[in-house]
Amino acid sequence: MRNGRRDAGFSYAVLSERTRSISPGTLQRAASGAVLPKLEVAQAYACACGMDVAEVTRLWHAAYQGSLGGRPTGRARKPEPRPDLVHDLSGLCAALEELRQANGAPSFRMMERRARDAGKDLSRSTAFRISRGTAPASTDGLEAFLVACQVPPRDRTVWYDAWLRAQRQAVRSRQDGDGHEDLKQIEAVVADTSRGQVSQETAVRMLRKAGFDAMERYRRFDAPWTVECLQCAATLRIRLSDVVLARASCPDCPKLTEHVREAWAELLTNPSGLLSRRLVRALRAVTVLPARLQRDHLDVPVFVADRTTLRILQSSAWHDALEDVLRRHIRRPFYLDVLLVHDFDTMPAPRNGHRHRRLAKAAGLVDSPLESAPHAQGQDRVNSGASSEASGRKAATAPGPARPAASTPSSWKPTSNSGA
């Protein structure tokens, strides 16, 4: 810069007149070498002396990288993240301040003037707050700051994306904080201790009531807990808070019933050819209820609507065929229990052999696997007094100790065999 002034033959007073806004003292300090001047001062100095402004700008950036903007270099500065790596508001503010420093650390008055010249609204106080850690409240404020830092339009998209990510993270953080306070209040309500925390015994009792069994010790109300589903024996991780809020469910239970229904549909095609026509007709007249796999025992409850079908299915001749198709659809070891569920006491005395079937079908209990009839309102009423009996059991992998067949819970709701 001193060589440029000497070649031009101008005094600092003449240079001040040519720049129109910079005092002679500021120009003299800029060329003294004692401190790195601001970028706009160096560019105005070069323009007034007729120097190559682009070359002076390149030299200024090189000097800035070496001197860290004129500040002492004994303390290392932590590198700030790039815009594409910003994920929160603090990181966004740090990246914007780094952008301002890379642009020559213009004064906040200069940034206000640049934004105003571009038709943007950015006050000195707003630019100061952003550089000190207060994120822009809107994309308009962000764009004004980028304009003041002389960021071209093609390079602003990455900054808009960073602002959106930071805002979403801030919303999630607020929601997580509010949710944590809500969980503490819920735990205090259900807790059985003076500290407002759920004990081990109470947690296990609540877990079993929801249909799960603990596989490890209880740690915390909102901590993941390894449990086993009592319905299908699947292992999963849930939170006790989700159990209390009725948001915990086993994703494998619907799959188990679906696999059993698929196996039943395959059984009705008689793939082995060992089932008689009479037995196949009896199997088509029943409805498979939701299956249950607990402690390696697979319970397949079957609703039977009339006594004739019940007498036919009480024979275990068809159990081997059912076992074969189930093993092709369920890839885990199990002992098979077939439960015949029937209810004749709640139905009127039949006048013909098809009376029970018509009543059960009207209630939506005996839809054929090859038909698709909607369930009626009386479904729960017809099945409310259902009793069950074990028609036979077969070990699918290895023989095990015999156990009595459990009664089918009245809360089980029968489903149609359509497509099963």
Secondary structure, 3 states (H helix, E strand, C coil): CHHHHHHHCCCHHHHHHHHCCCCHHHHHHHHHCCCCCCHHHHHHHHHHHCCCHHHHHHHHHHHHHHHCCCCCCCCCCCCCCCHHHCCCHHHHHHHHHHHHHHCCCCCHHHHHHHHHHCCCCCCHHHHHHHHCCCCCCCHHHHHHHHHHCCCCHHHCHHHHHHHHHHHHHHHHHHHHHHHHHHHHHHHHHHCCCCCCCCCHHHHHHHHHHCCEEECCCCCCCCCEEEEEECCCCCEEEEEHHHHHCCCCCCCCHHHHHHHHHHHHHHHHCCCCCCCCHHHHHHHHCCEECCCEEECCEEEEEEEECCHHHHHHHCCHHHHHHHHHHHHHHCCCCCEEEEEEEECCCCCCCCCCCCHHHHHHHHCCCCCCCCCCCCCCCCHHHHHCCCEEEEEEEEECCCCCCCCCCCCCCCCCCCCCCCCC
